[in-house]
Amino acid sequence: MLTKRKKENATKDVKRHDSDTGSPEVQVALLTKQIDELSSHLKKHAKDFHSRRGLLQMVADRRKHLKYLEKKNEKAYKSIVKKLGLKR
């Protein structure tokens, strides 16, 4: 679960405007932050299979958002991948 402050920090560089919460860039940034936190949780709790399933769903969702963004706006896609340090 991300706190309000963590969400703001994760999205401040990728927002299109001040009240942007739904653009693909923001969604990818939030999913990336959640994936990072859940990955660290799973390193401590290796047998937490319910959380592992949620992690896999988030990774798939992020992949779908990135694929959409790559198709619609390749410049924004390259920018978000570079900002978040994702390998593609």
PyMOL commands that place a pseudoatom at each C-alpha (Angstrom):
pseudoatom trace, name=CA, resn=MET, resi=1, chain=A, elem=C, hetatm=0, pos=[0.000, 0.000, 0.000]
pseudoatom trace, name=CA, resn=LEU, resi=2, chain=A, elem=C, hetatm=0, pos=[1.426, 3.345, -1.026]
pseudoatom trace, name=CA, resn=THR, resi=3, chain=A, elem=C, hetatm=0, pos=[0.951, 6.348, 1.184]
pseudoatom trace, name=CA, resn=LYS, resi=4, chain=A, elem=C, hetatm=0, pos=[-0.171, 9.658, -0.266]
pseudoatom trace, name=CA, resn=ARG, resi=5, chain=A, elem=C, hetatm=0, pos=[3.339, 11.082, 0.017]
pseudoatom trace, name=CA, resn=LYS, resi=6, chain=A, elem=C, hetatm=0, pos=[4.901, 8.101, -1.784]
pseudoatom trace, name=CA, resn=LYS, resi=7, chain=A, elem=C, hetatm=0, pos=[2.350, 8.418, -4.588]
pseudoatom trace, name=CA, resn=GLU, resi=8, chain=A, elem=C, hetatm=0, pos=[3.106, 12.124, -4.986]
pseudoatom trace, name=CA, resn=ASN, resi=9, chain=A, elem=C, hetatm=0, pos=[6.846, 11.481, -5.089]
pseudoatom trace, name=CA, resn=ALA, resi=10, chain=A, elem=C, hetatm=0, pos=[6.438, 8.695, -7.639]
pseudoatom trace, name=CA, resn=THR, resi=11, chain=A, elem=C, hetatm=0, pos=[4.299, 10.763, -9.994]
pseudoatom trace, name=CA, resn=LYS, resi=12, chain=A, elem=C, hetatm=0, pos=[5.704, 14.276, -9.715]
pseudoatom trace, name=CA, resn=ASP, resi=13, chain=A, elem=C, hetatm=0, pos=[8.130, 13.861, -12.636]
pseudoatom trace, name=CA, resn=VAL, resi=14, chain=A, elem=C, hetatm=0, pos=[5.740, 12.164, -15.050]
pseudoatom trace, name=CA, resn=LYS, resi=15, chain=A, elem=C, hetatm=0, pos=[2.476, 14.087, -14.616]
pseudoatom trace, name=CA, resn=ARG, resi=16, chain=A, elem=C, hetatm=0, pos=[1.044, 15.815, -17.667]
pseudoatom trace, name=CA, resn=HIS, resi=17, chain=A, elem=C, hetatm=0, pos=[-0.624, 18.466, -15.470]
pseudoatom trace, name=CA, resn=ASP, resi=18, chain=A, elem=C, hetatm=0, pos=[-1.080, 19.139, -11.751]
pseudoatom trace, name=CA, resn=SER, resi=19, chain=A, elem=C, hetatm=0, pos=[-4.190, 17.029, -11.202]
pseudoatom trace, name=CA, resn=ASP, resi=20, chain=A, elem=C, hetatm=0, pos=[-3.159, 14.170, -13.510]
pseudoatom trace, name=CA, resn=THR, resi=21, chain=A, elem=C, hetatm=0, pos=[-3.937, 10.774, -11.994]
pseudoatom trace, name=CA, resn=GLY, resi=22, chain=A, elem=C, hetatm=0, pos=[-5.052, 8.646, -14.911]
pseudoatom trace, name=CA, resn=SER, resi=23, chain=A, elem=C, hetatm=0, pos=[-2.590, 9.081, -17.738]
pseudoatom trace, name=CA, resn=PRO, resi=24, chain=A, elem=C, hetatm=0, pos=[-0.603, 5.986, -18.723]
pseudoatom trace, name=CA, resn=GLU, resi=25, chain=A, elem=C, hetatm=0, pos=[2.619, 7.635, -17.558]
pseudoatom trace, name=CA, resn=VAL, resi=26, chain=A, elem=C, hetatm=0, pos=[1.255, 8.140, -14.039]
pseudoatom trace, name=CA, resn=GLN, resi=27, chain=A, elem=C, hetatm=0, pos=[-0.217, 4.646, -13.933]
pseudoatom trace, name=CA, resn=VAL, resi=28, chain=A, elem=C, hetatm=0, pos=[3.129, 3.117, -14.932]
pseudoatom trace, name=CA, resn=ALA, resi=29, chain=A, elem=C, hetatm=0, pos=[4.969, 5.195, -12.316]
pseudoatom trace, name=CA, resn=LEU, resi=30, chain=A, elem=C, hetatm=0, pos=[2.578, 4.086, -9.556]
pseudoatom trace, name=CA, resn=LEU, resi=31, chain=A, elem=C, hetatm=0, pos=[2.708, 0.447, -10.605]
pseudoatom trace, name=CA, resn=THR, resi=32, chain=A, elem=C, hetatm=0, pos=[6.503, 0.577, -10.682]
pseudoatom trace, name=CA, resn=LYS, resi=33, chain=A, elem=C, hetatm=0, pos=[6.606, 1.952, -7.137]
pseudoatom trace, name=CA, resn=GLN, resi=34, chain=A, elem=C, hetatm=0, pos=[4.163, -0.715, -5.930]
pseudoatom trace, name=CA, resn=ILE, resi=35, chain=A, elem=C, hetatm=0, pos=[6.145, -3.449, -7.674]
pseudoatom trace, name=CA, resn=ASP, resi=36, chain=A, elem=C, hetatm=0, pos=[9.358, -2.274, -6.002]
pseudoatom trace, name=CA, resn=GLU, resi=37, chain=A, elem=C, hetatm=0, pos=[7.765, -2.297, -2.550]
pseudoatom trace, name=CA, resn=LEU, resi=38, chain=A, elem=C, hetatm=0, pos=[6.134, -5.679, -3.037]
pseudoatom trace, name=CA, resn=SER, resi=39, chain=A, elem=C, hetatm=0, pos=[9.389, -7.145, -4.354]
pseudoatom trace, name=CA, resn=SER, resi=40, chain=A, elem=C, hetatm=0, pos=[11.207, -6.094, -1.192]
pseudoatom trace, name=CA, resn=HIS, resi=41, chain=A, elem=C, hetatm=0, pos=[8.376, -7.593, 0.883]
pseudoatom trace, name=CA, resn=LEU, resi=42, chain=A, elem=C, hetatm=0, pos=[8.689, -10.903, -0.967]
pseudoatom trace, name=CA, resn=LYS, resi=43, chain=A, elem=C, hetatm=0, pos=[12.435, -11.024, -0.333]
pseudoatom trace, name=CA, resn=LYS, resi=44, chain=A, elem=C, hetatm=0, pos=[11.659, -11.187, 3.401]
pseudoatom trace, name=CA, resn=HIS, resi=45, chain=A, elem=C, hetatm=0, pos=[8.557, -13.372, 3.094]
pseudoatom trace, name=CA, resn=ALA, resi=46, chain=A, elem=C, hetatm=0, pos=[9.376, -15.918, 0.418]
pseudoatom trace, name=CA, resn=LYS, resi=47, chain=A, elem=C, hetatm=0, pos=[6.317, -18.099, 1.045]
pseudoatom trace, name=CA, resn=ASP, resi=48, chain=A, elem=C, hetatm=0, pos=[3.740, -15.311, 0.672]
pseudoatom trace, name=CA, resn=PHE, resi=49, chain=A, elem=C, hetatm=0, pos=[2.155, -16.716, -2.475]
pseudoatom trace, name=CA, resn=HIS, resi=50, chain=A, elem=C, hetatm=0, pos=[-0.910, -14.459, -2.395]
pseudoatom trace, name=CA, resn=SER, resi=51, chain=A, elem=C, hetatm=0, pos=[1.291, -11.377, -2.600]
pseudoatom trace, name=CA, resn=ARG, resi=52, chain=A, elem=C, hetatm=0, pos=[3.369, -13.020, -5.321]
pseudoatom trace, name=CA, resn=ARG, resi=53, chain=A, elem=C, hetatm=0, pos=[0.230, -13.457, -7.409]
pseudoatom trace, name=CA, resn=GLY, resi=54, chain=A, elem=C, hetatm=0, pos=[-0.614, -9.781, -6.901]
pseudoatom trace, name=CA, resn=LEU, resi=55, chain=A, elem=C, hetatm=0, pos=[2.908, -8.851, -7.956]
pseudoatom trace, name=CA, resn=LEU, resi=56, chain=A, elem=C, hetatm=0, pos=[2.570, -10.840, -11.177]
pseudoatom trace, name=CA, resn=GLN, resi=57, chain=A, elem=C, hetatm=0, pos=[-0.744, -9.116, -11.911]
pseudoatom trace, name=CA, resn=MET, resi=58, chain=A, elem=C, hetatm=0, pos=[0.850, -5.695, -11.383]
pseudoatom trace, name=CA, resn=VAL, resi=59, chain=A, elem=C, hetatm=0, pos=[3.746, -6.554, -13.683]
pseudoatom trace, name=CA, resn=ALA, resi=60, chain=A, elem=C, hetatm=0, pos=[1.301, -7.673, -16.382]
pseudoatom trace, name=CA, resn=ASP, resi=61, chain=A, elem=C, hetatm=0, pos=[-0.772, -4.521, -15.930]
pseudoatom trace, name=CA, resn=ARG, resi=62, chain=A, elem=C, hetatm=0, pos=[2.312, -2.319, -16.202]
pseudoatom trace, name=CA, resn=ARG, resi=63, chain=A, elem=C, hetatm=0, pos=[3.363, -4.166, -19.341]
pseudoatom trace, name=CA, resn=LYS, resi=64, chain=A, elem=C, hetatm=0, pos=[-0.070, -3.513, -20.875]
pseudoatom trace, name=CA, resn=HIS, resi=65, chain=A, elem=C, hetatm=0, pos=[0.135, 0.198, -20.049]
pseudoatom trace, name=CA, resn=LEU, resi=66, chain=A, elem=C, hetatm=0, pos=[3.622, 0.418, -21.549]
pseudoatom trace, name=CA, resn=LYS, resi=67, chain=A, elem=C, hetatm=0, pos=[2.526, -1.399, -24.689]
pseudoatom trace, name=CA, resn=TYR, resi=68, chain=A, elem=C, hetatm=0, pos=[-0.407, 1.012, -25.084]
pseudoatom trace, name=CA, resn=LEU, resi=69, chain=A, elem=C, hetatm=0, pos=[1.835, 4.012, -24.531]
pseudoatom trace, name=CA, resn=GLU, resi=70, chain=A, elem=C, hetatm=0, pos=[4.404, 2.731, -27.021]
pseudoatom trace, name=CA, resn=LYS, resi=71, chain=A, elem=C, hetatm=0, pos=[1.675, 2.362, -29.644]
pseudoatom trace, name=CA, resn=LYS, resi=72, chain=A, elem=C, hetatm=0, pos=[0.037, 5.764, -29.014]
pseudoatom trace, name=CA, resn=ASN, resi=73, chain=A, elem=C, hetatm=0, pos=[2.976, 8.022, -28.138]
pseudoatom trace, name=CA, resn=GLU, resi=74, chain=A, elem=C, hetatm=0, pos=[6.446, 6.580, -28.681]
pseudoatom trace, name=CA, resn=LYS, resi=75, chain=A, elem=C, hetatm=0, pos=[8.204, 9.715, -27.424]
pseudoatom trace, name=CA, resn=ALA, resi=76, chain=A, elem=C, hetatm=0, pos=[6.368, 9.557, -24.083]
pseudoatom trace, name=CA, resn=TYR, resi=77, chain=A, elem=C, hetatm=0, pos=[7.080, 5.831, -23.885]
pseudoatom trace, name=CA, resn=LYS, resi=78, chain=A, elem=C, hetatm=0, pos=[10.816, 6.315, -24.301]
pseudoatom trace, name=CA, resn=SER, resi=79, chain=A, elem=C, hetatm=0, pos=[10.769, 9.143, -21.779]
pseudoatom trace, name=CA, resn=ILE, resi=80, chain=A, elem=C, hetatm=0, pos=[8.960, 7.127, -19.085]
pseudoatom trace, name=CA, resn=VAL, resi=81, chain=A, elem=C, hetatm=0, pos=[11.181, 4.083, -19.590]
pseudoatom trace, name=CA, resn=LYS, resi=82, chain=A, elem=C, hetatm=0, pos=[14.260, 6.269, -19.196]
pseudoatom trace, name=CA, resn=LYS, resi=83, chain=A, elem=C, hetatm=0, pos=[12.917, 8.145, -16.131]
pseudoatom trace, name=CA, resn=LEU, resi=84, chain=A, elem=C, hetatm=0, pos=[11.896, 4.973, -14.294]
pseudoatom trace, name=CA, resn=GLY, resi=85, chain=A, elem=C, hetatm=0, pos=[14.930, 2.965, -15.370]
pseudoatom trace, name=CA, resn=LEU, resi=86, chain=A, elem=C, hetatm=0, pos=[12.904, 0.159, -16.924]
pseudoatom trace, name=CA, resn=LYS, resi=87, chain=A, elem=C, hetatm=0, pos=[14.483, -2.257, -19.357]
pseudoatom trace, name=CA, resn=ARG, resi=88, chain=A, elem=C, hetatm=0, pos=[12.551, -2.777, -22.572]
for i in range(1, 88): cmd.bond("trace and resi %d" % i, "trace and resi %d" % (i + 1))
show_as sticks, trace
zoom trace
